[in-house]
Each structure stands twice: as C-alpha cells, then as structure tokens.
Amino acid sequence: MQSIKFITITTLLVLSLISTSNQAKSVTGSEYQAVVDTAYNYFNGMANGDQQLLEKAFDFDFGHVKMINIDKKTGKETIRTVTLQEFSGFFKQATKDKWQAKVLSVDIVDDKMAMVKLNFDTPKTHYIDYLVMYKRDNNWRIINKTFVANKK
C-alpha cells in the first residue's frame, strides 16, 4: 500500500514538473516594450493620420487586415481581406474625435512572433483588435490585423 502511495506521489510530482517546464514564461524587457511600441505606433498612426508611424508598425510586404463585411441587401457575412498598405491609406488625416487605446495582453513566442490584444475606443465605435507580429530584420512589424467593431 505504501509503495502505491509513493509511486502515485512521485508520478504526480514528475507530471507537475513536466507541465511547469512546458508553460510559456512571462516576457518583460526590451522585446515586450518593442512589441507594445509597435502596437501604439499602429494606433497613433491611424488616429493622427501619420503614414510614417503606420510604416513603422505594418509589414507592407506581407501584411493583411481581415474584417467582417455584411452585405446590406442580403445581410450575409463575409470576410474581407485588404493589404496593410491599402488599409493604411484609409488614414491620411488626423481624427477630429478623441480615440483611446489600451493593450490588454501581449504574448511573445521565441522573441520572433507576438500577439497583441488591443482595446480601442472611438466616440462612435468600440474595437477589439488582434495584432499578429513577426520580428524581421530586428524590427517588430504587424503582419495580420483582425478585429471586431461594435457601434455604440
């Protein structure tokens, strides 16, 4: 009976150590800050119509935005994809309204890929953005932006 108890406790300890070592570690420091800065470059670039900030944030060579489109006649939902280059062209002037953004979470994998969840408010619309980034040529760039927009 004691040997079964010993084996059970040993097995649980080993499993606990294995599962702990496979969990993602909290990331702080320069990579975290660079990812957050990229997210805010995107937000501030849009809000201020600043194409230079958007160029710092977006990977124009490989990036896309995916958004839900609803056909006004049929009500059918589709997913529309546009390049980040095209998307940035929608923001050539600063907004007249006050926009606010807050990074809700950051997940960095191997200092090479990151996912940022951004809460983004305008007076008329509330957005949740998911920004996928890759670090290429030592710069974090958004390669995919997907979002949900809810009118207020």
FIMILO-482892 format. One record per atom (N, C-alpha, C, CB): x, y, z; residue in one letter. Coordinates in steps of 0.1 Angstrom, whole numbers, plus 2048, in hexadecimal, padded with zeros to 3 digits. Glycine has a CB too. Layout:
N
XYZa
...
END
This chain:
152
8087F4800m
800800800m
80980D800m
7F780080Cm
81380C808q
81C818809q
82481A7FBq
826817814q
82780F7F5s
82E8107E8s
8258167DDs
8338027E3s
8188137DEi
80E8197D4i
80D8287D7i
8008137D6i
80D82C7E4k
80C83A7E8k
8198417E3k
80A83B7F7k
82483B7E5f
8318417E1f
8318437D2f
83D8387E5f
82D8397CAi
82D83A7BCi
8248457B7i
82982C7B5i
8188457BDt
80E8507BAt
81485E7BCt
80184E7C2t
8198607C8i
81F86D7CBi
82A8707C2i
82486E7DAi
8338677BFt
83E8697B6t
83A86D7A8t
84885D7B6t
8308657A3t
82A868796t
824876795t
81F85D792t
81D87A79Fl
81788779Fl
82189279Fl
80E8897ACl
82C8907A7l
83789A7A7l
83E89B79Al
8418967B2l
840890793v
847890786v
83E89677Cv
84A881782v
83189377Cl
828899773l
8278A8775l
81A893774l
8278AC782s
8278BB785s
8338C2780s
8258BC794s
83E8BC781l
84B8C277Cl
84B8C376Dl
8578BA781l
8468B9766i
8458B9758i
83C8C3753i
8418AB752i
8308C4759s
8268CE754s
82B8DC757s
8198CC75As
8328DE762t
8378EC765t
8428F075Bt
83D8EC773t
84B8E7757s
8568EA74Es
8518ED740s
8608DF74Es
8458E973Cn
8408EB72Fn
8378F872En
8388DF72Bn
8348FE739q
82C90A738q
834916734q
82690D746q
82E91F72Da
83592B728a
839934734a
82B93471Fa
845939733k
84A94273Dk
84695073Bk
85994173Ek
844957746s
840965745s
84C96D73Es
83D96B753s
848976735v
85297D72Ev
85298C732v
85097C71Fv
85D991736t
85E99F739t
86B9A4732t
85F9A1749t
86D9B1733g
8799B772Eg
8779BC720g
8849AC72Eg
8829BD719s
8839C470Cs
87A9BE701s
8919C4707s
8789B1700e
8709AB6F6e
8619AF6F9e
87199C6F6e
85D9AD705y
84F9B1709y
84D9BF706y
84D9AE718y
8569C870Aq
8549D7707q
8539DA6F8q
85E9DF70Eq
85C9D36F0a
85C9D56E2a
84F9D16DCa
8689CE6DCa
8499C66E0v
83C9C16DBv
8319CB6DFv
8399B36E1v
8319CF6EBv
8279D96EFv
8289E66E8v
8289DC6FFv
8359EB6E6d
8379F76DEd
8329F66D0d
8469FA6DEd
8349EA6CAt
82F9E76BCt
81F9E96BCt
8339DA6B7t
8199E36C6a
80A9E46C7a
8069F26C8a
8059DB6D3a
80C9FA6D0y
809A086D1y
80DA106C5y
80FA0E6DEy
817A0D6BEn
81AA136B1n
80FA126A8n
828A0E6ABn
809A066A7y
7FEA0369Fy
7F2A0C6A3y
7FA9F46A0y
7EEA0B6B0f
7E3A136B4f
7E5A226B2f
7E1A106C3f
7F0A276B6n
7F3A366B5n
7F4A3A6A6n
800A3A6BCn
7F9A3169Eg
7FAA3468Fg
7ECA35689g
801A28688g
7E3A2D68Em
7D5A2E689m
7CEA3A68Em
7CDA2168Dm
7CFA3C69Ba
7C8A486A1a
7CDA5569Ca
7CAA476B0a
7DAA56699n
7E0A62695n
7E2A64686n
7EDA6469Cn
7DEA5967Fg
7E0A5A670g
7EFA5A66Dg
7D9A6566Ag
7F7A54675d
806A54674d
80BA4866Cd
80DA55682d
80DA4965Fq
812A3E657q
81FA3965Bq
812A43648q
828A41660q
835A3D665q
834A33671q
83EA48669q
82BA3667Al
829A2D685l
823A20680l
820A33690l
819A20677l
814A14671l
81EA0C66Al
808A18668l
827A12663e
832A0B65Ce
83BA04667e
83AA15654e
83DA0A672k
845A0467Dk
83E9F8683k
849A0E688k
8319F9683a
8299EE689a
8269E2680a
81C9F468Fa
8239E5674f
81E9DB66Af
8299D5662f
8139E1662f
8289C865Fd
8309C1655d
8299C2648d
8339B2659d
82B9CD640f
8249CF633f
8279C4629f
8289DC62Ef
8329BD62Ad
8369B2621d
82D9A6623d
8449AE622d
8299A362Ff
822996632f
815997639f
82B98D639f
8129A363Eg
8079A5647g
7F99A7641g
8099B0650g
7EF9A2649h
7E19A3645h
7D89A6651h
7DC99663Eh
7CC9AC64Ev
7C29AE657v
7B69A5653v
7BD9BD658v
7B099F65Dk
7A499765Ak
79999D662k
7A698865Dk
78D99F65Bm
7829A6662m
77599F65Dm
7829B5660m
76B9A0666i
75E99B663i
7579A565Bi
75699766Fi
7519A1650n
7499AA647n
73B9A4647n
74E9AB639n
7319AD648i
7239A8648i
71C9AF63Bi
71B9AC655i
7189A6632d
7119AB626d
7049B262Bd
70E99F61Dd
7029BF626k
6F79C762Bk
6EA9C1626k
6F99D5626k
6EA9BB61Ak
6DE9B6614k
6DA9A861Ak
6DF9B4605k
6E399F61Bt
6E0991620t
6E398F62Ft
6E8988618t
6EB997635g
6EF995643g
6F998A645g
6E299264Bg
6FE98563Ak
70897A63Ak
71597F63Ek
70897362Dk
71C978648e
72997C64Ce
734975643e
72C97865Be
73E97D640t
74A978639t
75697D640t
74997B62At
76197863Di
76E97D642i
775984637i
777971648i
778990639r
77F99862Fr
78E999633r
7799A762Er
79799862At
7A599962Ct
7AB9A5624t
7AC98C629t
7B29AD62Av
7B99B8623v
7C79B8628v
7B29C6625v
7D09BD61Ft
7DE9BE624t
7E09C962Et
7E89C1617t
7EA9C8636l
7ED9D3640l
7F09E0639l
7F89CF649l
7F69DF62Dq
7F99EB625q
7EC9F2622q
8019E7618q
7E29EA61De
7D59F0619e
7CE9F6626e
7CC9E6612e
7CE9EE630f
7C89F263Df
7CE9FF642f
7C99E7647f
7DBA00642s
7E1A0C647s
7DCA1963Fs
7F0A0B647s
7D9A17632g
7D4A2262Ag
7C7A2862Fg
7D3A1D61Cg
7C0A21637f
7B3A2663Cf
7B5A30647f
7ABA1A642f
7C2A3264Cf
7C5A3B657f
7CFA45653f
7CAA32663f
7CBA4E64Ak
7D4A59645k
7D3A6664Dk
7D1A5B637k
7C9A67656q
7C7A7365Dq
7C4A6F66Cq
7BBA7B658q
7C7A78675a
7C5A76683a
7B6A76686a
7CCA8168Ca
7B1A6E68Ft
7A3A6E693t
7A0A7B69At
7A0A6269Ct
793A7F69Ak
78EA8A6A1k
78AA866AFk
783A9169Ak
787A796B0d
782A746BDd
78EA6F6C5d
778A686BAd
78BA6D6D2k
796A676DBk
795A586DBk
794A6D6E9k
7A0A526D7w
7A1A436D7w
7A9A3F6E3w
7A6A3E6CAw
7A6A346E9q
7AEA2E6F4q
7B1A1F6F1q
7A7A30701q
7BDA1B6F5a
7C0A0D6F4a
7C8A08700a
7C9A0B6E7a
7C69FB703k
7CD9F570Ek
7D19E770Ak
7C59F571Bk
7DE9E470Cv
7E29D6709v
7DC9CD714v
7F29D5708v
7D59C3711l
7CF9BA71Bl
7D89AE71El
7C19B5716l
7DF9A9713s
7E899E716s
7F299D70Bs
7E0990716s
7FD99770Ev
809995705v
80E987707v
8149A0707v
80F9806FCd
8159726FDd
8209726F3d
80A9676FAd
82C96F6F8i
83896F6EFi
83E9616EFi
8439796F4i
84095C6E3v
84694E6E1v
85494F6DBv
83C9456D9v
85D94A6E3d
86B9486DEd
8719566D9d
86C93E6D3d
86D9616DEd
87296E6DAd
8719706CBd
8809706DFd
8679696C4k
8669696B6k
85896C6B1k
86A95C6B0k
84E9686B9m
84096A6B6m
83896F6C2m
83995D6B1m
82E9786C0a
82797E6CBa
81897F6C7a
82D98B6CFa
81097F6D1m
8019816CFm
7FD98C6DAm
7F99746D1m
7F79966D5v
7F39A16DEv
7E49A36DCv
7FA9AF6DAv
7DD9A36E8k
7CF9A66E8k
7CE9B56EDk
7C799D6F2k
7C79BD6E4l
7C69CB6E6l
7B89CF6E8l
7CD9D36DBl
7B49D66F2n
7A79DC6F5n
7A89EA6EFn
7A39DC704n
79E9EE6E7f
7A09FA6DEf
792A006DEf
7A59F76D0f
791A0D6E3d
784A146E4d
785A216DCd
780A176F2d
77AA236D4t
777A306CEt
769A346D4t
777A2F6BEt
765A416D2p
758A456D7p
74DA3D6D1p
756A536D4p
74EA376C5k
743A306BEk
745A216BFk
743A356B0k
751A1C6C0t
753A0E6BFt
75DA086C9t
758A0A6B0t
75B9FC6CEh
7649F56D6h
76A9E96CEh
75D9F06E3h
7779E86CEy
77E9DE6C7y
7869D56D0y
7889E46BCy
7889C96CDi
7929C06D3i
79A9BB6C7i
78B9B46DBi
7A79BE6C7d
7B09BA6BCd
7B99AF6C1d
7B89C66B7d
7BC9A66B9y
7C699C6BBy
7D199F6B0y
7C198D6BAy
7DD9A26B5l
7E89A56ACl
7F399A6ADl
7EE9B36B0l
7F59946A2v
80098A6A2v
80C99069Cv
7FC97D699v
81798F6A3m
82499569Em
82F98A69Dm
82899F6A9m
83898D693y
844986692y
85098F693y
84597E684y
85A98A699k
86799269Ak
86F98E68Ek
86E9916A7k
871998684r
879995679r
8839A1678r
87199466Br
88F99E674d
89A9A8673d
89B9B067Fd
8979B1667d
8999AA68Bn
89A9B0698n
88F9BA69Bn
8A79B669An
8849BA694n
8799C3696n
86C9BB698n
8789CD68Bn
8649BF6A2w
8569B96A3w
84D9C0699w
8519BA6B2w
8469B8691r
83C9BD688r
82F9B5688r
8429BE67Ar
8249BC687i
8179B6686i
8169AF679i
80B9C0689i
8129A2679i
81099B66Ci
80199766Ai
81998E66Ci
7FA998675n
7EB995674n
7E499D67Fn
7E9986676n
7D99A367Ak
7D09AA684k
7C29A5681k
7D19BA681k
7BC9A068Ct
7AE99B68Bt
7A79A2697t
7AE98B68Dt
79B9A6694f
7949AE69Ef
7859AB69Ef
7979BD69Df
77F9AF6A9v
7709B06AAv
76D9BE6AEv
76B9A66B5v
7639C46A7a
75E9D16AAa
7509D16AEa
7609DA69Da
74D9D86B9n
73F9DA6BEn
73B9E86BFn
73D9D26CBn
7319EC6B8k
72C9FA6B8k
7279FC6C6k
7219FC6AEk
729A096CBk
724A0C6D9k
716A126D8k
72DA176DFk
END
